[in-house]
Amino acid sequence: MGEIGDGIAKLYVPAAGTEGEYVALSYCCGTTNHFTTTSDNISDRIDGFNISELPRTVFEVVQATRELGFRYL
């Protein structure tokens, strides 16, 4: 997902060939997903958003990612 800071997350779009450590999540949003990144809001996601806006499952994964000491999800 991106860099994780105090309640704020940022979508990180790495340059080709960038390497780093991250946690991967396989997740199906279902039919009622209200948190989708689109071409209309990608700039907002890159600038940062409050993780409380995420679906509960993803919110909890972000918290677990932090607790594991990883910066990227």
Summary of the structure (lengths in Angstrom):
residues: 73
radius of gyration: 12.2
end to end distance: 4.7
largest distance: 34.4
contacts: 151
relative contact order: 0.33
helix: 29%
strand: 14%
